[in-house]
Amino acid sequence: MWSNFSIALVTLLLVLVAVFLWAVAVFASGDSIPLSSVNMHLAVRNLFFCIAAFILLCITAQLPIRRPIIVKLMVGFGLLFLGAWQELLNTLVHSDWLLVRWLEIVGLPGGVLAASLGLFELGKAYRLNRLLLGSYRKIEHSLATVDQLTQLYNRRYFFATCPDLMLSTQHHGETAALITLRIANLQETNRNLGYQAGDAVLTQVARLLLRHTRSHDIAARLSGRRFAMFLPNTRPKDAEEIVQRLLMHVEHIGIRNDAGDEIVQRIDIEYVVCCAETGETFEELLQRARQNLLMLEH
């Protein structure tokens, strides 16, 4: 099985052999124009066009693009090369061959048409690839930063973003609050109603967290049943009000168990609100919140 490089190389060699044999045939059958009568300016121009068309043909042969597009481009630039080559021969020899006249008529216009069609399709493919690449990057970013079940930020993004956000908040003399929450009866829900019901609880709690956050707040799922909300420029009273509104909506929610039955489930939320102290780092704030939340278990 030949590689694409081998096919391209053989194609280019065949083109060169063909135009060489064509030139020999034209010179053998036609009348050479005396050197003194040759339009050198026109000959140099046609030679330049030949070289340019052949370079485009060589570049096209190496492009890693779909075969239908590369065929159109190869045909287009090949006809341009042949047409320019024939124009160069016309400045050096006079021939009455019908095939020569046909090549003069078809070569350049046909090459321009085929190359234009190939370039148009290449542009469409490029735009499509850009759209697909953008979609892949969005998906990659989502997988790297977002918890796929709850659509909240994941633990990695939370710990990568919040320290800098807290430093910026402290630099501007503003206060920041950290709310950590835990669904106390999630394991009981999984055990009694099934994991599908537990996932529904996590999803609905996450949806409520998103509903009660501002655009610059960071809401994340830190572990199986533990969530956190980092709230820049937020006073302790405001953070407490956010939690109370959340608890009011999440106390009873409708979910489906593994059997598909819809039931109303009570959700027990344990939470801690901690506000950043002067000179405190984000790691210290998070450790203080974690210890306070652990104390609620005892």
N, C-alpha and C positions, 0 to 999 in steps of 0.2 A: 504494500500500500504506500503510494507516494505521499510525501508530506506536502503541505501547502507551499513551502518554499521551493521544493523541487518542481512542482507544477508551474509556479510563477516563473522560475528560471527557464524552464523548457519553453514556455509560451513566449517569453521575450526573445530567446534565441531563434525560435521559429519565425517571429516577426522580422528580426534582423536579416535572416537568411532570405525570407520572402521579398523584402524590399531590395536586397542586393541583387537577387535574380531578376526582379522586375526592372531594375535600372539597367542591367546588362541587356535584357531583351529590348528595352526601349532604345538604347544606344545602338544596338545591332540593326534594328529595323528602321530607325529614323535618320534624319540628317542632322549632324552636329552643327551647332551654331558657332561660327568663328569667335575666338576669344575676344577679339576687338569689338565684336557686336554684342557681347553679353552685357546685360544690364547688371552691373556688379552690386549696385544698391539693392535691387530687387532680389538678386541671388543671395546676398547676405541676410536680408530680411527673411526669406524663405528658409534658409539654413537655421536661423535662430528659432523660427516656428517649429521646425523639425525637431531640434534639440529639446525645446520646451515641451512639445507633445510627447516625446519619448521619455523624458524625465517624469512627467505626469503618469505615463503608462507604467513605468517602473515602480513609482510610489504606490499606485493603485494596486498593483499585483501583490504588494506586501501588506495591504490593509487587513486587519482582523475583523472583517465585517461579513454580513450574511452573503451567501453566494448570489442570489438574484440581484442584489445591489452591485456587487463587484463585477458581475457579468456586464451589466449596463454601462458601468464606468469603463471597463476594459474595451468594450466595443466602441464606446464614444471616443475615448482618447486614442484608440487604435485607428479609427477612421480619420481623426484629426491628424495623426501622424502620417498616414498614407496620403491624405489630401495635401498636406504641407510638403511631403516628399515629392509628390507629382508636380506641384507648383515649382519646386526647385529644379526638377528635371526639365520642365517646360522652358526654363531660362537658359538651359544648356543644349537642348536637342529639340528638333521639331519632328513630331510623329503624327501620322494620320490614323493610328489605330482607333477603332471604335471604343475599345475598352479604356483607352486613355481618356477619351472624351467623357465616357460614362463616369470614370473615377473623378474627373475634374468637377462634374456636376454633383455627384453624390457624396464624395469624400468629406469635404469640410462642412456642408450643411447637415448631412447625416450624423457626423461626429458631434457637432454642436448640440443637435437634438437629443441624441442618446446620452451624451455626457450631462446635459441639463436635467434629463429625467433621472439619471443615476444620482446626481447631486441633490435633487429634490427629495428623493427617497432616503438618501443618507441623512439629510437634515431632519426628516421626520423621525427616522430611527434614533438620531441623536437626542432629539427632544423627548422621545419616549423613554430612552435610557436615563435621561436626567430626572424625569418624573419617577421612574422606578427606583433610581438611586436615592432620591429624596424620601420616598416611602420607606425604603429599607433602612435609611438612617433614622427615620422617626421610630420605626419599629425597634431598631437596635437601642436607641436612646430610651424608649419606653421600657424595654426589657431590663436595661441596666439601672433605671432609676425608679420604676414604678412597680408596686406589688400587684401582680396580675389578678388576684382575687378581688381585692378591695379597691384597686385603682388609686390608692394613696401612695405617697412616696415610700420607698423602701428604706430599710435601715442604713444601707450604704449611702444613699443620697442625703439622708437626715444628718448623719455624722460628718459628711463632707461639706455640707452647706451651712449648718447652723452656727458653728464656731465663728466663721467670718461674719455672718449676719449679726451675731451678738457683739463682736468687736466693733462693727460699724455703728450699732445702736449705742453702745457705751461711748464711742468717740463723739457722737452728737449729743451726749448728755441725756439720752432718753432711757426709759425703763423697758425691761423685757420680762415676759412671763413664760414659764414652761408648765404645761399641763400634761401630766402622765395619767393614763387611764388603764384599767384592767377590767375585762369582763369576768366577773368572779364565778359565774355559774356556766361558763362555756363548756367545761368538761362534762358537767351534768347534762347539758343540752345534747351534746354529742352522744352521751351514753344512753339517754332516754329516747331521743327523737331521731338520732342518726346524724352522720356527718354532713349530709346535705342541709339539714336544718341548722347545724352549726355554721356552715358556710353562709347561709342566708342571714344569720345573726351578724356575722362579721361584715357582710356586705352592707347591710342596712345601717349598722353603726358607723361604718366608714362614710356612707352617703350623708348621714347627719353631720359628721365631722366636717365634711367638705362644705356643707350648707352653712355652717357657722364659722367658717374661716374667711378672712379677707385675702385679697390677691397676693399680698406679701407675707402671709402666714405660711408656716410649713406644718402640714399634718402628715403623719407617717405611721405605718405599722411597724413596730419594732420587733415583735415576736408573734407567736401564735395568737395570744389573746391580749397583748399589750400594745397600746397606742400612745402617741405623744403629739402634742401641738406646741410649736414654738411661736410665740406671739411677740414680735418686735413692737416697740412703742405702745406698750399696754400696761396699764396700772393693775395692781392686785384686784381691786374691786371689779374692774372690767373683765378680767380673766375669770373671776368667780361667777359673774353673771353669764358668761358664755357657757360655763359648765352647767349651771342651773337650767338654762334654756335647753341644752342638750339632754340633760337627764329627764326633763319634762316630756320630751318627744320620744325618748328611747325606753321609757319604763315598761311599756307593753307594745310589742310589735307583732304584726301578722307574718307568719312564715309557713312553709310547707315542710312536712317531714318526709322521710324516705319513701313512705307509701303514697305520697302525693296529696295527703290531707292537709287542708289549711287550718292552722291553729293560731291562737294568740299566746305568745310566750312572754313571760316576765323576764326582763334583763336586769341583772344586778351589776351596777357599775361602781367600782372603787376608783377614786381619783385623788390626786394631790396637785395643788397649785403652788408653785414656787416662783418667786420673783428674784431676778438676778441682783446680787448685792454688789456694792462698789468694789471693783478690782477682782471680782470673781470670774473665773474662766467658765466656758460652757461645760467642760468636763466636770468641774466641781459642782456646777448647778445641777447637772444631770445625776451625779452621784448622790447629791442631797435629796433630789426627788425620788430616786430609786430606794434609798433607805427609808424615807417617809412612807413610800408605798408598801414596802415590806412590813413595816410596823402595823399596817392595817390588817395583815393576815393573822397577827397574834393577839 
